[in-house]
């Protein structure tokens, strides 16, 4: 079984995929195709994707019994000891840079309540 997921791809590509696979949801295509057809179909997806993203999951021999291929996708497949996992990029921290200088608590500790150095 092969699953292809498209995001923001041109309608022509979507129409081409419906010749070989069944569209079960918007941009999600599923079907049983041979390895030869799957490889040629993926080359076509990469050529026609334009600014869009594509992800393909297909059946292979092995312990996990499936594999992933991604095109212009944020998540990338990574092989870890024979098991293919999808690595999600770390989100940048949203905290602003810490202000420079002494904190109010450290000033109180250093200078005491009267404002003079202890």
C-alpha positions in Angstrom: 0.0 0.0 0.0 1.2 3.5 -0.8 0.0 6.8 0.7 0.9 10.2 -0.7 0.1 13.4 1.1 0.2 16.7 -0.7 0.2 20.2 0.7 -0.2 23.4 -1.4 0.4 21.5 -4.7 -1.0 22.5 -8.1 -4.3 20.9 -9.2 -2.7 19.3 -12.2 -0.6 17.1 -9.9 -3.7 16.1 -7.9 -5.4 15.2 -11.1 -2.5 13.1 -12.2 -2.4 11.2 -8.9 -6.1 10.3 -9.2 -5.2 8.2 -12.3 -3.3 5.8 -10.0 -4.5 6.3 -6.5 -7.8 7.0 -4.6 -8.1 10.4 -3.0 -9.6 9.7 0.5 -9.3 13.2 1.8 -8.1 16.5 0.5 -4.5 15.9 -0.6 -4.3 12.3 0.7 -4.0 9.6 -1.9 -4.0 5.8 -1.1 -3.6 2.7 -3.3 -1.8 -0.5 -4.2 0.8 0.1 -7.0 3.9 -1.6 -8.1 7.4 -0.4 -7.1 8.1 0.7 -10.6 4.9 2.8 -10.8 5.5 4.1 -7.3 9.0 5.3 -8.2 7.9 7.0 -11.4 4.9 8.5 -9.7 7.2 10.0 -7.0 9.5 11.5 -9.7 6.4 13.1 -11.2 5.3 14.4 -7.8 8.7 16.0 -7.2 8.7 17.5 -10.7 5.2 19.0 -10.5 5.0 19.9 -6.8 6.2 23.5 -7.3 6.0 25.4 -4.0 4.1 22.6 -2.4 5.2 19.8 -0.1 4.8 16.0 -0.5 5.2 13.0 1.7 5.0 9.4 0.7 4.7 6.3 2.9 5.0 2.9 1.3 5.4 -0.7 2.3 8.9 -2.4 2.4 10.3 -5.6 3.8 11.8 -5.4 7.2 10.9 -5.0 10.9 9.0 -1.8 10.5 7.4 -2.8 7.2 7.1 0.8 5.9 9.3 3.6 4.7 8.9 7.4 4.2 10.1 9.8 1.5 9.6 13.6 1.9 9.9 16.5 -0.6 10.3 20.0 0.8 8.8 18.9 4.1 9.7 20.4 7.5 9.8 16.9 9.0 12.5 14.7 7.6 12.8 10.9 7.7 15.8 9.6 9.8 17.1 6.0 9.9 17.8 5.1 13.5 19.3 1.5 13.8 17.1 0.3 11.0 13.9 2.0 12.1 12.8 5.0 10.1 11.5 7.9 12.2 10.2 11.4 11.3 12.3 14.1 12.9 10.5 17.3 13.7 12.5 20.5 13.7 12.9 22.2 17.1 10.7 25.3 17.5 12.7 28.4 18.2 12.3 29.7 21.8 9.7 32.5 22.0 11.2 34.0 25.2 12.8 37.4 24.6 16.4 37.9 25.5 17.0 38.4 29.2 17.4 42.0 30.2 21.0 43.0 31.0 21.9 44.3 34.5 21.0 43.3 38.0 17.6 41.9 39.0 15.5 43.6 41.6 16.0 40.7 44.0 19.8 40.8 43.7 19.8 44.5 44.2 17.8 44.1 47.4 20.1 41.4 48.6 23.3 43.4 47.8 22.2 46.8 49.0 19.7 45.9 51.7 16.5 47.8 52.3 18.2 51.2 52.7 19.9 51.2 49.3 23.5 51.3 50.6 26.0 48.5 50.0 26.2 46.0 52.8 
